[in-house]
């Protein structure tokens, strides 16, 4: 006999998280001073879903919180998660916190006393909890539909477009009120760095994700538009100069017109997809999560090796920037090296050698000061089922190839990665990327958050979680 399922519930909410004064921006090490104003306002948003259930049962629930921020660091995400679960009764597996990765938003957390950040972070923590509770309180019967679109607007900065390995898909989820047919929310995602506004932009902005959300909300009559970033780890918009990932000349001179172009194209594709989605009030949702303990990149090598590598990096920096480079940098080494590259119009090889030495110095100085092997890092791995979308939430900047592996594991093209989720462990390349001949001078591998093979362990765990969610 066919089982009849009750309708699913949906609630959405939005709060403004634009800073009310100068604050250090996240995303570009070239900046040395706080923001100078606001280009466009930024927001945190929440989508609450309770799936359909058989009579006498209760459907599973999910809460997705998105924010126009560079990342969702654990120091912010963990207390917010604890507050949400305490106030709602949801389990940690049912809550996903993620960031758009805009490089023009405020820095959400900092241990070094960056201007304006401590006060902003405290306000942000309150805002994220508040928007989550508002979404839960707003739940009402709804229909869900999901699907995918496609765009040709992205460039693989690691391959320089040859071949252009990108994920051209656009994930789309539509939630529509059962009683009046009005849109409650649209959740959408692509995999691309929001860097249309470069490091010379000193005004707060949501970049192209902010533009896309703003356009959709203006056309969908009160619906909340929520953006998640996918496998953006080696992908930039086509408006960016075709430069190496390390090259500071690839991330300046952008304009609001670039942000509107990319955001407008994404919004247009979402709008094209929406009418074709089959909506159902019997949609199922589900989630599962595991927190793995995995070795951090370069955590275990011996102190002598760390000192030797640091000495080699410092020799490069001294040769290029002068023996007094640390004093001249004043805590902003990346900015000093970037100015050197731009002023001297360095060759690509010279640029990469200098900027990799910066990466080594910044990472190894802390490593040597620590003086011993680092403990494993906690890696939240979460699988979400939203109608027909199957999402893998990972805590960092994920390479395209990792997303391809997830889609293959799920066995369909509605499986996406949600990056910058629940914590931030920098770049998350696949093991094959560490085996490439130039891995030692490539930004995404040198600044990876996990040792080679760590992402594969996360994918294996995600496969087990997927079976659990489907069951």
Long-range contacts (C-beta under 8 A, 24 or more apart in sequence): 3-54, 4-54, 4-55, 5-52, 5-53, 5-54, 5-59, 5-282, 6-52, 6-53, 6-54, 6-55, 6-59, 7-52, 7-141, 7-142, 7-143, 7-178, 7-281, 7-282, 8-49, 8-50, 8-51, 8-52, 8-59, 8-141, 8-142, 8-143, 8-144, 8-281, 8-282, 8-283, 8-285, 9-48, 9-49, 9-50, 9-59, 9-139, 9-140, 9-141, 9-142, 10-47, 10-48, 10-49, 10-50, 10-139, 10-140, 10-141, 10-142, 10-144, 10-175, 10-177, 10-184, 10-185, 11-47, 11-48, 11-134, 11-135, 11-136, 11-137, 11-138, 11-139, 11-140, 11-184, 12-45, 12-46, 12-47, 12-48, 12-135, 12-138, 12-175, 12-184, 12-185, 12-223, 12-224, 12-226, 13-45, 13-46, 13-131, 13-132, 13-134, 13-135, 13-138, 13-224, 14-43, 14-44, 14-45, 14-46, 14-131, 14-224, 15-43, 15-44, 15-45, 15-127, 15-130, 15-131, 15-134, 16-41, 16-42, 16-43, 17-42, 17-43, 17-44, 17-67, 17-68, 17-69, 17-123, 17-124, 17-127, 18-42, 18-43, 18-204, 19-106, 19-116, 19-120, 19-204, 21-116, 22-115, 22-116, 23-106, 23-107, 23-115, 23-116, 23-117, 23-120, 23-204, 24-106, 24-107, 24-110, 24-114, 24-115, 24-116, 24-117, 25-70, 25-103, 25-104, 25-105, 25-106, 25-107, 25-202, 25-204, 26-69, 26-70, 26-71, 26-103, 26-105, 26-106, 26-107, 26-108, 27-70, 27-101, 27-102, 27-103, 27-104, 27-105, 27-195, 27-199, 28-103, 28-198, 28-199, 28-251, 29-332, 29-333, 29-334, 29-335, 29-338, 30-199, 30-248, 30-251, 30-252, 30-334, 30-335, 30-338, 30-339, 31-199, 31-202, 31-335, 32-332, 32-335, 33-115, 33-202, 34-115, 34-116, 35-106, 35-116, 35-202, 35-203, 35-204, 36-202, 36-203, 37-202, 37-203, 37-204, 38-203, 38-204, 38-205, 39-104, 39-197, 39-201, 39-203, 39-204, 39-205, 39-256, 40-204, 40-205, 40-206, 40-210, 40-211, 40-214, 41-204, 41-206, 42-67, 42-68, 42-69, 42-102, 42-105, 42-106, 42-204, 42-205, 42-206, 42-210, 43-67, 43-68, 43-206, 43-210, 43-213, 44-68, 44-124, 44-127, 44-128, 44-131, 45-131, 45-213, 45-224, 45-225, 45-226, 46-131, 46-132, 46-134, 46-135, 46-226, 47-135, 47-175, 47-185, 47-187, 47-224, 47-226, 48-132, 48-135, 48-136, 48-138, 48-139, 49-144, 49-175, 49-285, 49-386, 50-139, 50-285, 51-283, 51-284, 51-285, 51-286, 52-281, 52-282, 52-283, 52-284, 59-284, 59-285, 60-94, 60-284, 60-285, 60-286, 60-287, 61-90, 61-94, 61-285, 62-94, 62-95, 62-96, 62-285, 62-286, 62-287, 62-384, 62-386, 63-88, 63-90, 63-94, 63-95, 63-96, 63-132, 63-135, 63-136, 64-96, 64-98, 64-187, 64-226, 64-228, 64-384, 64-386, 65-95, 65-96, 65-97, 65-98, 65-128, 65-131, 65-132, 66-98, 66-99, 66-100, 66-226, 66-227, 66-228, 67-97, 67-98, 67-99, 67-100, 67-108, 67-124, 67-128, 68-99, 68-100, 68-102, 68-105, 68-206, 68-209, 68-210, 69-99, 69-100, 69-101, 69-102, 69-105, 69-106, 69-108, 69-124, 70-99, 70-101, 70-102, 70-103, 70-105, 70-107, 70-108, 71-99, 71-101, 71-108, 71-420, 71-424, 72-97, 72-98, 72-99, 72-108, 72-395, 72-420, 72-421, 72-422, 72-423, 72-424, 73-108, 73-109, 73-423, 73-424, 74-378, 74-395, 74-422, 74-423, 74-424, 75-109, 75-111, 76-108, 76-109, 76-121, 76-124, 76-125, 76-128, 77-422, 77-423, 78-423, 79-125, 80-125, 80-128, 80-129, 80-132, 81-422, 83-125, 83-129, 84-129, 84-132, 84-133, 87-129, 87-133, 88-132, 88-133, 88-136, 92-289, 93-287, 93-288, 93-289, 93-382, 94-287, 95-132, 96-287, 96-382, 96-384, 96-391, 96-393, 96-418, 96-421, 96-422, 97-128, 97-421, 97-422, 98-228, 98-229, 98-393, 98-418, 98-419, 98-420, 98-421, 98-422, 99-229, 99-420, 99-421, 99-424, 100-194, 100-206, 100-207, 100-209, 100-210, 100-227, 100-228, 100-229, 100-420, 101-193, 101-194, 101-209, 101-229, 101-232, 101-397, 101-419, 101-420, 102-194, 102-205, 102-206, 102-207, 102-209, 102-210, 103-193, 103-194, 103-195, 103-197, 103-198, 103-199, 103-207, 103-251, 104-194, 104-197, 104-201, 104-203, 104-204, 104-205, 104-206, 104-207, 105-204, 105-205, 105-206, 105-207, 106-204, 112-331, 140-177, 140-178, 140-179, 140-184, 141-177, 141-178, 141-179, 141-281, 142-175, 142-176, 142-177, 142-178, 142-184, 142-281, 143-175, 143-176, 143-178, 143-279, 143-280, 143-281, 143-283, 144-173, 144-174, 144-175, 144-176, 144-279, 144-280, 144-281, 144-283, 144-386, 144-387, 145-173, 145-174, 145-176, 145-277, 145-278, 145-279, 145-280, 145-387, 146-171, 146-172, 146-173, 146-174, 146-277, 146-386, 146-387, 146-388, 146-389, 146-414, 147-172, 147-273, 147-276, 147-277, 147-388, 147-414, 148-172, 148-273, 148-413, 148-414, 149-269, 149-270, 149-272, 149-273, 150-269, 151-190, 151-265, 151-266, 151-269, 153-192, 153-237, 153-238, 153-262, 153-265, 153-266, 154-190, 154-191, 154-192, 154-235, 154-236, 154-237, 154-238, 155-235, 155-236, 155-237, 155-238, 155-240, 155-242, 156-234, 156-235, 156-400, 157-193, 157-234, 157-235, 157-236, 157-240, 157-242, 157-243, 157-244, 157-245, 157-250, 158-234, 158-245, 158-442, 158-444, 159-234, 160-242, 160-244, 161-242, 165-234, 165-400, 165-401, 166-191, 166-192, 166-235, 166-400, 167-191, 167-230, 167-231, 167-235, 167-400, 167-403, 167-404, 169-413, 169-416, 170-266, 170-269, 170-270, 170-273, 171-228, 171-230, 171-389, 171-391, 171-414, 171-416, 172-270, 172-273, 172-274, 172-277, 173-386, 173-387, 173-389, 174-274, 174-277, 174-279, 176-279, 178-281, 182-221, 182-222, 182-223, 183-220, 183-221, 183-222, 183-223, 184-223, 184-224, 185-223, 185-224, 185-225, 185-226, 186-216, 186-220, 186-223, 186-224, 186-225, 186-226, 186-270, 186-274, 187-226, 187-228, 187-386, 188-212, 188-216, 188-225, 188-226, 188-227, 188-228, 188-266, 188-270, 189-227, 189-228, 189-229, 189-230, 189-416, 189-418, 190-229, 190-230, 190-266, 191-229, 191-230, 191-231, 191-232, 191-235, 191-398, 191-400, 191-403, 191-417, 191-419, 192-229, 192-232, 192-235, 192-236, 192-237, 192-262, 193-232, 193-235, 193-236, 193-237, 193-240, 194-229, 195-236, 195-237, 195-240, 195-251, 195-254, 196-237, 196-239, 196-240, 196-254, 196-255, 196-258, 196-259, 196-261, 196-262, 197-254, 197-255, 197-256, 197-258, 197-259, 198-251, 198-252, 198-253, 198-254, 199-248, 199-251, 199-252, 199-338, 200-252, 200-253, 201-254, 205-256, 205-259, 207-259, 207-263, 208-237, 208-258, 208-259, 208-260, 208-262, 208-263, 208-266, 209-263, 210-259, 210-263, 211-259, 211-260, 211-262, 211-263, 211-264, 211-267, 212-262, 212-263, 212-264, 212-266, 212-267, 212-270, 213-263, 214-263, 215-263, 215-264, 215-267, 216-267, 216-270, 216-271, 219-267, 219-271, 228-418, 228-419, 228-421, 229-418, 229-419, 229-420, 230-398, 230-403, 230-416, 230-417, 230-418, 230-419, 231-398, 231-399, 231-400, 231-401, 231-402, 231-403, 231-417, 231-419, 232-397, 232-398, 232-419, 233-396, 233-397, 233-398, 233-399, 233-400, 233-402, 233-419, 233-427, 233-428, 233-429, 233-444, 234-399, 234-400, 234-444, 235-400, 237-262, 244-348, 244-351, 244-352, 244-443, 245-442, 245-443, 245-444, 246-351, 246-352, 246-355, 246-356, 246-443, 247-341, 247-348, 247-351, 247-352, 247-355, 248-338, 248-341, 248-342, 248-355, 249-341, 249-342, 280-387, 283-387, 284-385, 284-387, 285-384, 285-385, 285-386, 285-387, 286-384, 286-385, 286-469, 286-470, 287-382, 287-383, 287-384, 287-385, 287-469, 288-382, 288-383, 288-465, 288-466, 288-468, 288-469, 289-380, 289-381, 289-382, 289-383, 289-465, 290-380, 290-381, 290-461, 290-465, 291-378, 291-379, 291-380, 291-381, 292-378, 292-379, 292-381, 292-457, 292-458, 292-461, 293-376, 293-377, 293-378, 293-379, 294-376, 294-377, 294-379, 294-450, 294-451, 294-454, 294-457, 294-458, 295-376, 295-377, 295-450, 295-451, 295-454, 296-374, 296-376, 296-377, 296-425, 296-449, 296-450, 296-451, 297-448, 297-449, 297-450, 297-451, 298-363, 298-364, 298-367, 298-451, 299-373, 299-374, 299-375, 299-376, 299-377, 299-451, 300-373, 300-374, 300-451, 303-368, 303-371, 303-372, 306-364, 306-367, 306-368, 307-368, 309-360, 309-364, 310-360, 310-361, 310-364, 310-365, 310-367, 310-368, 312-357, 312-360, 313-356, 313-357, 313-358, 313-360, 313-361, 313-364, 314-357, 314-361, 316-353, 316-354, 316-357, 317-354, 317-357, 317-358, 317-361, 320-350, 320-354, 320-357, 321-354, 333-358, 333-361, 333-362, 334-358, 334-362, 352-441, 353-441, 355-443, 356-440, 356-441, 356-443, 356-446, 359-443, 359-446, 359-447, 360-446, 363-447, 377-425, 377-449, 377-450, 378-423, 379-423, 379-425, 379-450, 379-454, 379-458, 380-421, 380-422, 380-423, 381-458, 381-461, 381-462, 381-465, 382-421, 382-422, 382-465, 383-462, 383-465, 383-466, 383-468, 383-469, 384-418, 384-469, 385-469, 385-470, 388-414, 389-414, 389-415, 389-416, 390-414, 390-415, 390-416, 390-466, 390-469, 391-415, 391-416, 391-417, 391-418, 392-416, 392-417, 392-418, 392-459, 392-462, 393-417, 393-418, 393-421, 393-422, 394-418, 394-419, 394-421, 394-428, 394-458, 395-420, 395-421, 395-422, 395-423, 395-424, 395-425, 395-428, 395-449, 396-420, 396-423, 396-424, 396-425, 396-426, 396-427, 396-428, 396-449, 397-426, 397-427, 397-428, 397-444, 398-428, 399-427, 399-428, 399-429, 399-430, 399-433, 399-444, 401-430, 401-432, 401-433, 402-428, 402-429, 402-430, 402-455, 402-459, 405-430, 405-459, 406-459, 406-462, 409-459, 409-462, 409-463, 409-466, 410-466, 425-449, 425-450, 428-454, 428-455, 428-458, 429-455, 430-455, 430-456, 431-455, 431-456
